[in-house]
Amino acid sequence: MKNPRMNRALIIGAVLLIAGIGIAIYGYFTNRVSIPDADVLDLNLNGRLILAHGMGGVTSLDLSTAESQALFTAPDTGIVTAASLSPDGSTLILAYAPPPTGLIQFGYTDLYSIPTDGSEAPQLLVDAQDQDVLYSPTWPPDGKTVYYVRSHIPEGALTAQLSIEYLTYPDGEPKTLLEDSSSPDLSPDGTKLAYTGRPSNSNFDSLYVSNLDGQRAQTLAGSERFLALDRPSFSPDGKTVAFSGDPKPFIAAIPADKQKFAFDWSDLLLGTHVAHAHDVGNSSVWILPVSGGTPQLIAKLQTQGLILDYSPDGQHIAFIDPNGLFVMNADGTHLVRISNLADLRSIQWVP
């Protein structure tokens, strides 16, 4: 026998859930920022942006002249998900999946090296094997090591295991530095490593700074404030880290001793335990002192695919997302879009 009271309760619960989702969607779209376009020549910027274009290859954009130079053109069905220029400017490390032997490009990227003068074709540096994916290559200032991330999905698992690896360039063997970690960035003096990692007792990533060997790690920000965070970038003076962060909702309005309980529901509903901030549709740009402190929101973007880098003089930050290429002052002011080019995968600002 049906219980009318229970049926009414279920209907009311469903209506409230749908209404809540509608309000969340409305709030997301009505709070998205509008960013003006600008001609890069009017901004008086210096240096170059190294941009990976997915199936378009790698280009260098001269910010003082607005001229673009192809550094690597991917063959048909080849894909580049990241490019990192060596400190001496002679070599690019690519996260690259060459054209497949079959009909489907699965995007299983290995690491390749290629001279920037185009004198040689890409040479395999690290073979991921077993359908793993290698990405986010980066160099220390001395150019003697390459750090990168391995994504591995164990048999029968639903989510990937991420680890930071490194090798002595060019002939060293790959070694694992940190498990359950990703997004490495090296400090300008070559002594510190910023990265995101997942504590053993948590489903959420935290932002860390450690020695180059991964020891003496200090937590800069974590799940007490963010649903997801990713892609840290050191400022040129090494005092600040900028990163992509998706903050927990209503954090300022809920007492600290109630925040964990309040956010458990949104964590469950949104599935944020498997998210990274640059993939989440509510990511913005935050900065934080390397010595520790309170994260500061400098650009409320509510976007996804957010990857950023400081200018060499530390005066600006450039970033990419699905809407194009953007530049702003290092404090988040004067934010403009300088290109609507789609499918950008990585960004590096070099002199």
GULOLO-917014 format. One record per residue (C-alpha): residue number from 0; z negated, y, x negated; residue in one letter. Coordinates in steps of 0.5 Angstrom, whole numbers, plus 500, padded with zeros to 3 digits. Last residue first. Example, Ala and Ser with C-alpha at 12.3 -4.5 7.8 and 13.67 -1.06 7.14 Angstrom:
BEGIN
@n=1&pz=486&py=498&px=473&res=s
@n=0&pz=484&py=491&px=475&res=a
This chain:
BEGIN
@n=350&pz=544&py=573&px=375&res=p
@n=349&pz=543&py=567&px=380&res=v
@n=348&pz=541&py=567&px=387&res=w
@n=347&pz=541&py=559&px=390&res=q
@n=346&pz=543&py=557&px=397&res=i
@n=345&pz=544&py=550&px=400&res=s
@n=344&pz=548&py=547&px=406&res=r
@n=343&pz=552&py=552&px=409&res=l
@n=342&pz=556&py=549&px=415&res=d
@n=341&pz=558&py=556&px=418&res=a
@n=340&pz=560&py=563&px=415&res=l
@n=339&pz=557&py=568&px=419&res=n
@n=338&pz=557&py=573&px=413&res=s
@n=337&pz=552&py=579&px=411&res=i
@n=336&pz=547&py=578&px=416&res=r
@n=335&pz=542&py=584&px=415&res=v
@n=334&pz=534&py=584&px=415&res=l
@n=333&pz=532&py=591&px=413&res=h
@n=332&pz=525&py=589&px=412&res=t
@n=331&pz=522&py=582&px=410&res=g
@n=330&pz=517&py=584&px=405&res=d
@n=329&pz=522&py=581&px=400&res=a
@n=328&pz=528&py=586&px=402&res=n
@n=327&pz=533&py=582&px=407&res=m
@n=326&pz=539&py=578&px=406&res=v
@n=325&pz=543&py=573&px=411&res=f
@n=324&pz=548&py=568&px=411&res=l
@n=323&pz=551&py=565&px=417&res=g
@n=322&pz=548&py=563&px=424&res=n
@n=321&pz=547&py=555&px=422&res=p
@n=320&pz=541&py=558&px=417&res=d
@n=319&pz=542&py=561&px=410&res=i
@n=318&pz=537&py=565&px=406&res=f
@n=317&pz=537&py=571&px=401&res=a
@n=316&pz=530&py=574&px=399&res=i
@n=315&pz=530&py=581&px=396&res=h
@n=314&pz=526&py=585&px=391&res=q
@n=313&pz=524&py=579&px=386&res=g
@n=312&pz=529&py=581&px=380&res=d
@n=311&pz=533&py=575&px=380&res=p
@n=310&pz=533&py=575&px=388&res=s
@n=309&pz=529&py=570&px=392&res=y
@n=308&pz=531&py=564&px=395&res=d
@n=307&pz=532&py=561&px=402&res=l
@n=306&pz=533&py=555&px=406&res=i
@n=305&pz=533&py=555&px=414&res=l
@n=304&pz=537&py=550&px=418&res=g
@n=303&pz=533&py=552&px=424&res=q
@n=302&pz=532&py=558&px=427&res=t
@n=301&pz=526&py=562&px=430&res=q
@n=300&pz=527&py=568&px=426&res=l
@n=299&pz=520&py=572&px=425&res=k
@n=298&pz=521&py=575&px=418&res=a
@n=297&pz=515&py=577&px=414&res=i
@n=296&pz=510&py=572&px=417&res=l
@n=295&pz=504&py=572&px=412&res=q
@n=294&pz=500&py=566&px=410&res=p
@n=293&pz=493&py=567&px=408&res=t
@n=292&pz=490&py=566&px=401&res=g
@n=291&pz=492&py=562&px=395&res=g
@n=290&pz=493&py=563&px=388&res=s
@n=289&pz=500&py=562&px=389&res=v
@n=288&pz=500&py=568&px=394&res=p
@n=287&pz=504&py=566&px=401&res=l
@n=286&pz=510&py=568&px=404&res=i
@n=285&pz=513&py=566&px=411&res=w
@n=284&pz=520&py=566&px=413&res=v
@n=283&pz=521&py=563&px=420&res=s
@n=282&pz=522&py=556&px=423&res=s
@n=281&pz=522&py=555&px=431&res=n
@n=280&pz=528&py=551&px=432&res=g
@n=279&pz=526&py=546&px=427&res=v
@n=278&pz=530&py=543&px=421&res=d
@n=277&pz=528&py=548&px=416&res=h
@n=276&pz=521&py=546&px=418&res=a
@n=275&pz=521&py=539&px=417&res=h
@n=274&pz=520&py=535&px=423&res=a
@n=273&pz=517&py=527&px=424&res=v
@n=272&pz=510&py=529&px=426&res=h
@n=271&pz=513&py=535&px=430&res=t
@n=270&pz=514&py=530&px=436&res=g
@n=269&pz=514&py=536&px=441&res=l
@n=268&pz=510&py=533&px=446&res=l
@n=267&pz=505&py=530&px=441&res=l
@n=266&pz=504&py=536&px=437&res=d
@n=265&pz=504&py=540&px=443&res=s
@n=264&pz=498&py=536&px=446&res=w
@n=263&pz=494&py=535&px=439&res=d
@n=262&pz=495&py=543&px=438&res=f
@n=261&pz=489&py=545&px=443&res=a
@n=260&pz=484&py=539&px=440&res=f
@n=259&pz=485&py=542&px=433&res=k
@n=258&pz=485&py=549&px=434&res=q
@n=257&pz=478&py=549&px=438&res=k
@n=256&pz=474&py=550&px=432&res=d
@n=255&pz=478&py=556&px=430&res=a
@n=254&pz=478&py=559&px=436&res=p
@n=253&pz=485&py=560&px=440&res=i
@n=252&pz=488&py=566&px=441&res=a
@n=251&pz=491&py=567&px=434&res=a
@n=250&pz=494&py=560&px=433&res=i
@n=249&pz=498&py=561&px=440&res=f
@n=248&pz=503&py=556&px=438&res=p
@n=247&pz=503&py=552&px=431&res=k
@n=246&pz=507&py=556&px=426&res=p
@n=245&pz=514&py=553&px=424&res=d
@n=244&pz=515&py=555&px=417&res=g
@n=243&pz=520&py=556&px=412&res=s
@n=242&pz=518&py=558&px=405&res=f
@n=241&pz=516&py=564&px=400&res=a
@n=240&pz=512&py=563&px=394&res=v
@n=239&pz=508&py=568&px=391&res=t
@n=238&pz=506&py=570&px=384&res=k
@n=237&pz=511&py=567&px=379&res=g
@n=236&pz=514&py=573&px=377&res=d
@n=235&pz=521&py=571&px=380&res=p
@n=234&pz=518&py=569&px=387&res=s
@n=233&pz=517&py=562&px=387&res=f
@n=232&pz=521&py=558&px=393&res=s
@n=231&pz=518&py=553&px=398&res=p
@n=230&pz=523&py=549&px=402&res=r
@n=229&pz=519&py=546&px=408&res=d
@n=228&pz=514&py=547&px=413&res=l
@n=227&pz=512&py=544&px=420&res=a
@n=226&pz=507&py=544&px=426&res=l
@n=225&pz=504&py=550&px=421&res=f
@n=224&pz=496&py=553&px=421&res=r
@n=223&pz=491&py=547&px=421&res=e
@n=222&pz=497&py=543&px=419&res=s
@n=221&pz=498&py=546&px=412&res=g
@n=220&pz=498&py=551&px=407&res=a
@n=219&pz=497&py=553&px=400&res=l
@n=218&pz=494&py=546&px=398&res=t
@n=217&pz=492&py=545&px=390&res=q
@n=216&pz=495&py=540&px=386&res=a
@n=215&pz=492&py=538&px=379&res=r
@n=214&pz=497&py=533&px=377&res=q
@n=213&pz=504&py=533&px=379&res=g
@n=212&pz=507&py=532&px=372&res=d
@n=211&pz=510&py=539&px=373&res=l
@n=210&pz=503&py=542&px=374&res=n
@n=209&pz=501&py=543&px=382&res=s
@n=208&pz=503&py=548&px=388&res=v
@n=207&pz=502&py=545&px=395&res=y
@n=206&pz=505&py=546&px=402&res=l
@n=205&pz=503&py=541&px=407&res=s
@n=204&pz=507&py=536&px=411&res=d
@n=203&pz=504&py=533&px=418&res=f
@n=202&pz=502&py=526&px=420&res=n
@n=201&pz=496&py=526&px=417&res=s
@n=200&pz=491&py=522&px=413&res=n
@n=199&pz=495&py=520&px=407&res=s
@n=198&pz=497&py=527&px=406&res=p
@n=197&pz=504&py=529&px=407&res=r
@n=196&pz=508&py=533&px=402&res=g
@n=195&pz=511&py=540&px=401&res=t
@n=194&pz=513&py=542&px=394&res=y
@n=193&pz=512&py=548&px=389&res=a
@n=192&pz=511&py=545&px=381&res=l
@n=191&pz=508&py=550&px=376&res=k
@n=190&pz=509&py=551&px=368&res=t
@n=189&pz=516&py=552&px=368&res=g
@n=188&pz=515&py=560&px=367&res=d
@n=187&pz=520&py=561&px=373&res=p
@n=186&pz=516&py=556&px=377&res=s
@n=185&pz=520&py=550&px=379&res=l
@n=184&pz=522&py=548&px=386&res=d
@n=183&pz=521&py=541&px=390&res=p
@n=182&pz=523&py=540&px=397&res=s
@n=181&pz=520&py=533&px=398&res=s
@n=180&pz=514&py=529&px=398&res=s
@n=179&pz=511&py=522&px=401&res=d
@n=178&pz=511&py=520&px=393&res=e
@n=177&pz=511&py=524&px=387&res=l
@n=176&pz=514&py=524&px=380&res=l
@n=175&pz=519&py=518&px=381&res=t
@n=174&pz=523&py=517&px=375&res=k
@n=173&pz=530&py=517&px=374&res=p
@n=172&pz=533&py=515&px=367&res=e
@n=171&pz=535&py=520&px=362&res=g
@n=170&pz=542&py=521&px=359&res=d
@n=169&pz=543&py=528&px=362&res=p
@n=168&pz=538&py=531&px=363&res=y
@n=167&pz=531&py=528&px=363&res=t
@n=166&pz=530&py=525&px=370&res=l
@n=165&pz=526&py=527&px=376&res=y
@n=164&pz=524&py=524&px=382&res=e
@n=163&pz=521&py=527&px=389&res=i
@n=162&pz=519&py=522&px=394&res=s
@n=161&pz=521&py=522&px=402&res=l
@n=160&pz=520&py=516&px=406&res=q
@n=159&pz=525&py=516&px=412&res=a
@n=158&pz=523&py=514&px=419&res=t
@n=157&pz=525&py=509&px=424&res=l
@n=156&pz=523&py=503&px=419&res=a
@n=155&pz=526&py=496&px=420&res=g
@n=154&pz=528&py=496&px=413&res=e
@n=153&pz=525&py=502&px=409&res=p
@n=152&pz=529&py=508&px=410&res=i
@n=151&pz=529&py=512&px=403&res=h
@n=150&pz=530&py=519&px=402&res=s
@n=149&pz=530&py=521&px=395&res=r
@n=148&pz=529&py=528&px=393&res=v
@n=147&pz=531&py=532&px=386&res=y
@n=146&pz=528&py=534&px=379&res=y
@n=145&pz=533&py=535&px=374&res=v
@n=144&pz=530&py=536&px=367&res=t
@n=143&pz=532&py=540&px=360&res=k
@n=142&pz=535&py=546&px=363&res=g
@n=141&pz=529&py=550&px=360&res=d
@n=140&pz=528&py=554&px=366&res=p
@n=139&pz=526&py=548&px=370&res=p
@n=138&pz=532&py=545&px=374&res=w
@n=137&pz=533&py=544&px=382&res=t
@n=136&pz=537&py=538&px=386&res=p
@n=135&pz=535&py=538&px=393&res=s
@n=134&pz=538&py=532&px=395&res=y
@n=133&pz=539&py=524&px=394&res=l
@n=132&pz=540&py=520&px=400&res=v
@n=131&pz=539&py=512&px=400&res=d
@n=130&pz=544&py=507&px=403&res=q
@n=129&pz=542&py=502&px=398&res=d
@n=128&pz=544&py=506&px=392&res=q
@n=127&pz=542&py=513&px=390&res=a
@n=126&pz=547&py=513&px=384&res=d
@n=125&pz=544&py=518&px=379&res=v
@n=124&pz=549&py=522&px=374&res=l
@n=123&pz=556&py=521&px=377&res=l
@n=122&pz=561&py=525&px=374&res=q
@n=121&pz=564&py=531&px=378&res=p
@n=120&pz=571&py=532&px=375&res=a
@n=119&pz=572&py=535&px=368&res=e
@n=118&pz=574&py=542&px=366&res=s
@n=117&pz=572&py=546&px=372&res=g
@n=116&pz=569&py=552&px=368&res=d
@n=115&pz=563&py=550&px=372&res=t
@n=114&pz=562&py=543&px=369&res=p
@n=113&pz=560&py=538&px=374&res=i
@n=112&pz=554&py=533&px=375&res=s
@n=111&pz=553&py=529&px=380&res=y
@n=110&pz=547&py=526&px=384&res=l
@n=109&pz=548&py=521&px=390&res=d
@n=108&pz=549&py=523&px=397&res=t
@n=107&pz=550&py=518&px=403&res=y
@n=106&pz=554&py=522&px=408&res=g
@n=105&pz=556&py=517&px=412&res=f
@n=104&pz=563&py=519&px=412&res=q
@n=103&pz=567&py=513&px=416&res=i
@n=102&pz=574&py=511&px=415&res=l
@n=101&pz=573&py=506&px=409&res=g
@n=100&pz=573&py=508&px=402&res=t
@n=99&pz=569&py=514&px=403&res=p
@n=98&pz=571&py=521&px=400&res=p
@n=97&pz=565&py=523&px=395&res=p
@n=96&pz=558&py=524&px=398&res=a
@n=95&pz=555&py=530&px=393&res=y
@n=94&pz=548&py=532&px=392&res=a
@n=93&pz=551&py=537&px=386&res=l
@n=92&pz=548&py=539&px=379&res=i
@n=91&pz=553&py=544&px=377&res=l
@n=90&pz=553&py=546&px=369&res=t
@n=89&pz=555&py=551&px=364&res=s
@n=88&pz=550&py=557&px=367&res=g
@n=87&pz=545&py=557&px=362&res=d
@n=86&pz=540&py=556&px=367&res=p
@n=85&pz=544&py=550&px=370&res=s
@n=84&pz=547&py=551&px=377&res=l
@n=83&pz=544&py=547&px=383&res=s
@n=82&pz=549&py=545&px=389&res=a
@n=81&pz=547&py=542&px=395&res=a
@n=80&pz=550&py=538&px=401&res=t
@n=79&pz=557&py=537&px=398&res=v
@n=78&pz=561&py=533&px=403&res=i
@n=77&pz=568&py=529&px=401&res=g
@n=76&pz=572&py=528&px=407&res=t
@n=75&pz=578&py=531&px=404&res=d
@n=74&pz=577&py=533&px=397&res=p
@n=73&pz=571&py=538&px=396&res=a
@n=72&pz=573&py=544&px=392&res=t
@n=71&pz=568&py=546&px=386&res=f
@n=70&pz=567&py=552&px=383&res=l
@n=69&pz=571&py=556&px=388&res=a
@n=68&pz=570&py=564&px=387&res=q
@n=67&pz=568&py=569&px=392&res=s
@n=66&pz=569&py=577&px=391&res=e
@n=65&pz=564&py=581&px=395&res=a
@n=64&pz=564&py=586&px=389&res=t
@n=63&pz=556&py=587&px=387&res=s
@n=62&pz=554&py=580&px=391&res=l
@n=61&pz=559&py=576&px=387&res=d
@n=60&pz=559&py=570&px=391&res=l
@n=59&pz=560&py=563&px=388&res=s
@n=58&pz=563&py=557&px=392&res=t
@n=57&pz=561&py=550&px=392&res=v
@n=56&pz=565&py=545&px=397&res=g
@n=55&pz=568&py=546&px=403&res=g
@n=54&pz=566&py=539&px=407&res=m
@n=53&pz=558&py=541&px=406&res=g
@n=52&pz=559&py=549&px=404&res=h
@n=51&pz=554&py=549&px=398&res=a
@n=50&pz=553&py=556&px=396&res=l
@n=49&pz=551&py=559&px=389&res=i
@n=48&pz=550&py=566&px=390&res=l
@n=47&pz=551&py=571&px=385&res=r
@n=46&pz=547&py=577&px=382&res=g
@n=45&pz=546&py=584&px=384&res=n
@n=44&pz=546&py=588&px=391&res=l
@n=43&pz=548&py=595&px=392&res=n
@n=42&pz=547&py=594&px=400&res=l
@n=41&pz=554&py=597&px=402&res=d
@n=40&pz=558&py=592&px=399&res=l
@n=39&pz=555&py=586&px=403&res=v
@n=38&pz=558&py=589&px=409&res=d
@n=37&pz=552&py=589&px=414&res=a
@n=36&pz=551&py=585&px=421&res=d
@n=35&pz=545&py=586&px=425&res=p
@n=34&pz=540&py=581&px=427&res=i
@n=33&pz=538&py=580&px=434&res=s
@n=32&pz=531&py=576&px=434&res=v
@n=31&pz=530&py=570&px=438&res=r
@n=30&pz=524&py=571&px=443&res=n
@n=29&pz=527&py=571&px=450&res=t
@n=28&pz=530&py=564&px=447&res=f
@n=27&pz=524&py=561&px=445&res=y
@n=26&pz=520&py=564&px=451&res=g
@n=25&pz=525&py=561&px=456&res=y
@n=24&pz=525&py=554&px=453&res=i
@n=23&pz=517&py=554&px=453&res=a
@n=22&pz=517&py=557&px=460&res=i
@n=21&pz=522&py=551&px=463&res=g
@n=20&pz=518&py=546&px=459&res=i
@n=19&pz=512&py=548&px=462&res=g
@n=18&pz=515&py=548&px=469&res=a
@n=17&pz=518&py=541&px=468&res=i
@n=16&pz=511&py=539&px=466&res=l
@n=15&pz=507&py=543&px=472&res=l
@n=14&pz=513&py=540&px=477&res=v
@n=13&pz=511&py=533&px=474&res=a
@n=12&pz=504&py=533&px=475&res=g
@n=11&pz=505&py=536&px=482&res=i
@n=10&pz=509&py=530&px=484&res=i
@n=9&pz=504&py=525&px=481&res=l
@n=8&pz=498&py=528&px=484&res=a
@n=7&pz=502&py=528&px=491&res=r
@n=6&pz=504&py=521&px=490&res=n
@n=5&pz=496&py=519&px=488&res=m
@n=4&pz=494&py=523&px=495&res=r
@n=3&pz=499&py=519&px=499&res=p
@n=2&pz=497&py=512&px=496&res=n
@n=1&pz=502&py=507&px=497&res=k
@n=0&pz=500&py=500&px=500&res=m
